[in-house]
Amino acid sequence: MDILLLEDVYNLGRAGDVKKVANGYGRNFLIPQGMALPATPGAVAQAEQIAEDANKRRNVLNEELKSVAEKIEEMQLQFPARAGETGKLYGSVTTQMMADALAAELGQEIDKRQIHGQPLRLLGMHTVAVRLTIDLIPEFSVVVFREGENAENYMIAAEELAAQTEDAIVEVEEAAEDVEDGAEAEMELDTEAVAEMSAAEEEVEEVAEGDEEGETAEE
C-alpha cells in the first residue's frame, strides 16, 4: 500500500514522503501510531506542507541535540558479564541495558528502540549507534568484560587490534600501489613493443613494395 509519512521514520523516509510499504506494516503500525496516512489524493496534496513543517521542526531538534550527540560520541559504557572460555556470554547485554546506561549518563530518557543493532553476546569492545534524530546518529563504545577481570585489559586489546588492523590496511594499500605501478610499467613496455612491431611491419611492407616494383620494372 502507499502511505504518506507524517513523521520521519528511520530506514523508510522523511515526513512528507510517499512510500510503498507492506499492508500489515502500514495498517497495523505506521497508521495506528500516527506516523502515516493512506496516500489518498487529498492527503498527498498536503505532502509539501507536511515536509516543510517537518523540516523546520527537524532543524530545531538537530540543533538542540547536537551537544548531546557530541557527549555520546565520547562515552564508553562498561558491562561486567559471565562468559565461557570462547568469550560468548551467558546471556547478553541488551539494548534496554545500553539505553538505561546512556540515560543515566545523559540525564535524559533514551528508548531502547533508538539503539541500533542487536544485543551484545561476546566479550570485548563494541561500537554501538543511537538514533537521536533521523540525521543525528552518534556512536559510543561498549566494553563487555568478564566478571572479576579488569575492563582496561579489553580496551588495551581492542586498541592493539585496531592498530594491527590499521597497519594491515596500510600494507594492503601499499601492495595495491606497487601492483598498479607494475601494471603501468608493463603497459608502457607493451606500448613500446607494439610500436616497435608496427615499425618493423612497416619496414617489411616497404621492402615488399620495393621488391614488387623491381619485379614490375624487369617485366
C-alpha positions as CSV (number, residue, x, y, z in Angstrom):
1,M,0.0,0.0,0.0
2,D,1.0,3.6,-0.5
3,I,1.3,5.8,2.6
4,L,2.1,9.5,3.3
5,L,4.6,9.8,6.2
6,L,3.6,12.3,8.8
7,E,6.9,11.8,10.8
8,D,10.5,10.8,10.0
9,V,10.8,7.0,10.0
10,Y,14.3,5.7,10.1
11,N,15.2,3.4,7.1
12,L,11.9,4.4,5.4
13,G,11.7,8.1,4.8
14,R,11.1,11.6,6.0
15,A,7.8,13.4,6.8
16,G,6.0,14.3,3.6
17,D,7.4,11.4,1.6
18,V,5.0,9.0,-0.1
19,K,6.2,5.4,0.3
20,K,5.0,1.9,-0.7
21,V,5.0,-0.4,2.3
22,A,3.6,-3.8,3.2
23,N,-0.1,-3.7,4.0
24,G,0.5,-5.1,7.5
25,Y,3.3,-2.6,8.3
26,G,1.1,0.3,7.1
27,R,-2.2,-0.6,8.6
28,N,-1.0,-2.3,11.8
29,F,1.9,0.0,12.8
30,L,2.5,3.2,10.9
31,I,-1.1,4.4,10.6
32,P,-2.2,3.5,14.2
33,Q,1.0,5.1,15.6
34,G,0.1,8.3,13.9
35,M,3.3,8.1,11.7
36,A,1.5,7.9,8.4
37,L,-1.8,8.2,6.5
38,P,-3.1,6.3,3.5
39,A,-1.8,8.2,0.4
40,T,-5.1,9.4,-0.9
41,P,-5.2,12.3,-3.4
42,G,-6.4,14.6,-0.6
43,A,-3.5,13.5,1.7
44,V,-0.9,13.7,-1.0
45,A,-2.0,17.3,-1.7
46,Q,-0.7,18.2,1.8
47,A,2.7,16.5,1.3
48,E,4.6,19.6,0.5
49,Q,3.3,21.5,3.6
50,I,3.9,18.5,5.8
51,A,7.5,18.2,4.6
52,E,8.1,21.9,5.1
53,D,6.8,21.9,8.6
54,A,8.7,18.8,9.5
55,N,11.9,20.2,8.1
56,K,11.6,23.2,10.4
57,R,11.0,21.0,13.5
58,R,13.8,18.7,12.5
59,N,16.4,21.6,12.2
60,V,15.4,22.9,15.6
61,L,15.7,19.4,17.1
62,N,19.0,18.7,15.4
63,E,20.4,21.9,16.9
64,E,19.1,21.1,20.4
65,L,20.5,17.6,20.4
66,K,23.9,18.4,18.8
67,S,25.6,18.8,22.1
68,V,24.0,15.5,23.3
69,A,25.4,13.7,20.2
70,E,28.9,15.1,21.0
71,K,28.7,13.8,24.6
72,I,27.5,10.4,23.4
73,E,30.5,10.1,21.0
74,E,32.9,10.5,23.9
75,M,31.1,7.9,26.0
76,Q,32.4,4.4,26.9
77,L,29.9,2.1,28.8
78,Q,31.2,-0.9,30.7
79,F,29.3,-4.0,31.5
80,P,30.7,-6.9,33.5
81,A,29.3,-10.3,32.4
82,R,29.7,-14.0,32.8
83,A,31.1,-15.8,29.8
84,G,32.5,-19.1,28.6
85,E,36.1,-19.8,27.5
86,T,35.3,-18.7,24.0
87,G,34.1,-15.3,25.2
88,K,30.5,-16.0,24.5
89,L,28.3,-14.5,27.2
90,Y,25.9,-16.5,29.4
91,G,23.1,-14.1,28.3
92,S,23.6,-10.8,26.6
93,V,24.0,-7.0,27.1
94,T,20.6,-5.9,25.8
95,T,19.6,-2.8,24.0
96,Q,17.5,-1.9,27.1
97,M,20.6,-2.2,29.3
98,M,22.5,0.1,27.0
99,A,19.6,2.6,26.8
100,D,19.3,2.7,30.6
101,A,23.1,3.3,31.0
102,L,23.1,6.0,28.4
103,A,20.0,7.7,30.0
104,A,21.8,7.6,33.4
105,E,24.9,9.3,32.0
106,L,23.0,11.9,30.0
107,G,20.2,12.6,32.5
108,Q,17.5,12.2,29.8
109,E,15.4,9.3,28.6
110,I,16.6,7.0,25.8
111,D,14.3,4.5,24.3
112,K,15.8,1.0,23.6
113,R,14.4,1.3,20.1
114,Q,16.8,4.2,19.5
115,I,19.7,1.8,20.0
116,H,20.9,0.3,16.7
117,G,21.9,-3.3,16.4
118,Q,21.4,-6.5,18.3
119,P,22.1,-7.4,21.9
120,L,25.9,-7.9,22.6
121,R,26.8,-11.6,23.2
122,L,30.6,-11.5,23.1
123,L,33.3,-10.2,25.4
124,G,35.3,-7.3,24.0
125,M,34.9,-3.7,22.8
126,H,32.0,-2.9,20.6
127,T,30.8,0.2,18.8
128,V,27.1,1.0,19.0
129,A,25.0,3.7,17.5
130,V,22.0,5.5,19.0
131,R,19.5,7.4,16.9
132,L,18.6,10.8,18.3
133,T,17.0,12.1,15.1
134,I,17.0,10.8,11.6
135,D,20.1,12.9,11.0
136,L,21.9,12.6,14.3
137,I,23.1,9.0,14.9
138,P,26.2,9.2,17.1
139,E,28.2,6.2,18.1
140,F,29.6,5.2,21.5
141,S,31.9,2.4,22.8
142,V,30.7,-0.5,24.9
143,V,33.2,-2.7,26.8
144,V,31.9,-6.1,27.8
145,F,34.4,-7.7,30.2
146,R,34.4,-10.9,32.2
147,E,33.3,-10.6,35.8
148,G,36.3,-10.3,38.2
149,E,38.6,-9.1,35.4
150,N,39.8,-5.6,34.5
151,A,37.9,-3.8,31.8
152,E,41.0,-1.9,30.8
153,N,42.6,-5.1,29.6
154,Y,39.9,-5.4,27.0
155,M,40.3,-1.8,26.0
156,I,44.1,-2.3,25.5
157,A,43.5,-5.5,23.5
158,A,41.0,-3.6,21.3
159,E,43.4,-0.7,20.8
160,E,46.2,-3.2,19.8
161,L,43.8,-4.9,17.4
162,A,42.8,-1.6,15.9
163,A,46.5,-0.7,15.4
164,Q,47.2,-4.0,13.8
165,T,44.2,-3.7,11.5
166,E,45.3,-0.2,10.5
167,D,48.8,-1.5,9.8
168,A,47.4,-4.3,7.7
169,I,45.3,-1.8,5.7
170,V,48.3,0.3,5.0
171,E,50.3,-2.7,3.8
172,V,47.4,-3.7,1.5
173,E,47.2,-0.2,0.1
174,E,51.0,-0.1,-0.5
175,A,50.9,-3.5,-2.1
176,A,48.0,-2.3,-4.4
177,E,50.0,0.7,-5.3
178,D,53.0,-1.5,-6.2
179,V,50.8,-3.7,-8.3
180,E,49.3,-0.6,-10.0
181,D,52.8,0.8,-10.7
182,G,53.9,-2.5,-12.0
183,A,50.9,-2.7,-14.3
184,E,51.5,0.8,-15.6
185,A,55.2,0.0,-16.3
186,E,54.2,-3.3,-18.0
187,M,51.7,-1.3,-20.1
188,E,54.4,1.2,-21.1
189,L,56.6,-1.7,-22.1
190,D,53.8,-3.3,-24.1
191,T,53.1,0.0,-25.8
192,E,56.8,0.3,-26.8
193,A,56.8,-3.3,-28.0
194,V,53.7,-2.6,-30.1
195,A,55.3,0.5,-31.6
196,E,58.5,-1.5,-32.4
197,M,56.4,-4.2,-34.0
198,S,54.5,-1.7,-36.1
199,A,57.7,-0.1,-37.2
200,A,59.1,-3.5,-38.2
201,E,55.9,-4.3,-40.1
202,E,56.1,-1.0,-42.0
203,E,59.8,-1.8,-42.9
204,V,58.7,-5.2,-44.1
205,E,55.9,-3.7,-46.2
206,E,58.3,-1.1,-47.7
207,V,60.8,-3.8,-48.6
208,A,58.0,-5.9,-50.1
209,E,56.7,-3.0,-52.1
210,G,60.2,-2.3,-53.3
211,D,60.6,-5.9,-54.5
212,E,57.3,-5.7,-56.3
213,E,58.3,-2.5,-58.0
214,G,61.6,-4.1,-59.0
215,E,59.9,-7.1,-60.5
216,T,57.5,-4.9,-62.4
217,A,60.4,-2.9,-63.9
218,E,62.1,-6.1,-65.0
219,E,59.0,-7.2,-66.8
